[in-house]
């Protein structure tokens, strides 16, 4: 279970990194993500809202797996390494 927790931790951070990267891509190439009327394309909306939602749910699953693995909760402000 500890390995599953570590995998979910990596997935969660990867999803947050992908979110920031996609937002940067959007900022650099804005016209590629807009329709002729200035609205977001459907695919852009899915990525912009789906990635952060997936990251939050990965965080929830990470917390669940940590509890099932029997790992202690980190003290507030200390021992965040796991």
C-alpha positions in Angstrom: 0.0 0.0 0.0 2.9 2.3 0.6 3.9 2.0 -3.0 0.4 2.8 -4.2 0.5 5.9 -1.9 3.8 7.0 -3.5 2.4 6.4 -7.0 -0.7 8.5 -6.2 1.5 11.2 -4.8 3.5 11.4 -8.0 0.3 11.3 -10.1 -1.2 14.2 -8.0 1.9 16.4 -8.4 2.1 15.5 -12.1 -1.4 16.6 -12.7 -0.8 19.9 -11.0 2.4 20.4 -13.1 0.4 19.6 -16.2 -2.3 22.1 -15.2 0.3 24.9 -14.8 2.0 23.9 -18.1 -1.3 23.9 -20.0 -2.2 27.3 -18.6 1.2 28.6 -19.7 0.6 27.1 -23.1 -2.8 28.8 -23.2 -1.3 32.2 -22.3 1.4 31.9 -25.0 -0.9 30.7 -27.8 -4.3 32.1 -26.8 -5.7 32.4 -30.4 -5.2 28.7 -30.9 -7.6 27.9 -28.1 -10.4 30.3 -29.0 -13.2 30.1 -31.6 -13.9 32.8 -34.1 -16.3 34.4 -31.6 -13.7 34.5 -28.8 -15.1 31.6 -26.8 -13.0 28.7 -25.5 -12.9 25.6 -27.6 -14.5 22.6 -26.0 -11.2 20.7 -25.8 -9.5 23.6 -24.1 -12.3 23.8 -21.6 -12.0 20.1 -20.8 -8.3 20.3 -20.3 -8.4 23.6 -18.3 -11.1 22.3 -15.9 -10.5 18.6 -16.0 -6.8 18.6 -15.0 -7.2 20.5 -11.7 -10.3 18.4 -10.9 -8.4 15.2 -11.5 -5.5 16.5 -9.3 -7.9 17.2 -6.5 -9.4 13.7 -6.7 -5.9 12.2 -6.9 -5.2 14.0 -3.7 -8.3 12.5 -2.1 -7.3 9.0 -3.2 -3.8 9.7 -1.9 -5.2 10.5 1.5 -7.4 7.4 1.5 -4.5 5.1 0.5 -2.3 6.7 3.2 -4.8 5.9 5.9 -5.2 2.3 4.6 -1.5 1.9 4.5 -1.3 2.8 8.2 1.1 5.7 7.6 1.0 8.4 10.2 -0.2 11.9 9.3 2.5 14.5 9.2 2.7 17.0 12.0 1.5 20.5 10.9 4.5 22.3 9.4 6.9 19.4 9.9 7.8 16.0 8.4 6.2 16.5 5.0 8.6 14.0 3.3 6.5 11.0 4.2 
